[in-house]
């Protein structure tokens, strides 16, 4: 599916990878010629050419009216603001996706494509994932969807006919899943080798920001957020911020949860984990030392909380991200 909001890299990356199944590996290794196993077609409300995200040109192969009962429907990433739930846009597309599913098609989404799928109602009562940056729009606009930001792939129904993938490059994982399922695991492995695609087995948690600014009108909660951002290291931060705000603890906790969708203690922990991640990326101090810096006198508790928040131990997180931060510091791009 291609729309004006579609990310061109995800659209054409998926088309390119799927179109290479059955042939490209054989060509590169000198084997006997094979035959294409998947024939991807770009579908849009009409076949008129248009430009999608970042001005990338798209020439649809078929229109919605021409795409009758496809075996597979893929909804790639969309360039959407973190608060954009598509509203009343694309009713014909939503109807088409619903019809494809009810007529036996399998629906796959990558990243924010799951917002389009959620807007069809097909995810109601089901588990789904998307880019971690969209979890708040799911909470507000699609409360019937059980949104889980941690995994890179979520199979939503017993028949595996609805599959959602996580953040932007998770279309790699989705493409490999589609090839393994509809062609063969061996072909998926060959495509992974050809394109150097990596399966993100660690999920999305290591890449997710635990703290996101939420627009709300509660001035007291905003004061509490600002105070905590400056004083996250306080050993008794919750009691201290309650005292700073000058309202009963129960009232502040209730208002904080209502305004932000996060508990007060959860927000404190998220602030501390983000600071710990920054230190692991940029500093050489031990995990025990970092635990003390961010406000935990029990290193074992800090390690458990860090693993729960990021999916990795502090040591594994440092190994994963410190080389990136070191490269960025040493080789700035003008």
Secondary structure by P-SEA (a helix, b strand, c coil): cccccccaaaaaaaaaaaaacccaaaaaaccccccccbbbbbbcccccccccccbbbbbbccccccccccccccccccccccccccccccaaaaaaaaaaaaabbbbbbccaaaaaaaaacccccccccccccaaaaaaccccccccccccccccccccccbbbbccccaaaaaaaaaaaacccaaaaaaaaaaacccccccccccccccbbbbbcccaaaaaaaaaaaacccccaaaaaaaaaacccaaaaaaaaaaaccccaaaaaaaaaaaaaaaaaacccccaaaaaaaaccccaaaaaaaaaaaccccaaaaaaacaaaaaaaaacccc
